[in-house]
Amino acid sequence: MDIQFWCDVTGYLAMTLLVISFLPKKLTAVRMINLVACLFFVVYGILLGWAWPIIISNTAVCLVQAYHLFVNKPKKTEV
């Protein structure tokens, strides 16, 4: 298998995870799946020969998702 095959697989996996990330109702699940999808898009951008718009935009989204997941955790409401 050549590099083009793995590039295509990575791109399709990233695209699939991105779409799936919007299906869960819980925001934490959405953010986690979207974070993984964006990481795959970063790898995809690298495999494409350093496609900077893909790498930069998805790195930015990764940082936003990571911030909300790990730094700015939602406060639990008392019921």
C-alpha angles and dihedrals in degrees: 000000000000132000092260090062092053091044090055093045091051092049094049092046091050091048092048093049091048091055092043091050090071095054103074118086095215113085092215091059091047091052094046095050091043090051091054091046091052091049088055089049090053090053089046090053090052092048089051089062102275099313094191099193090057093043097046097044094047093044087055092051090047090055092049093048093045090049092053094043100045110017108028099040114179114254116245112242120226115238 
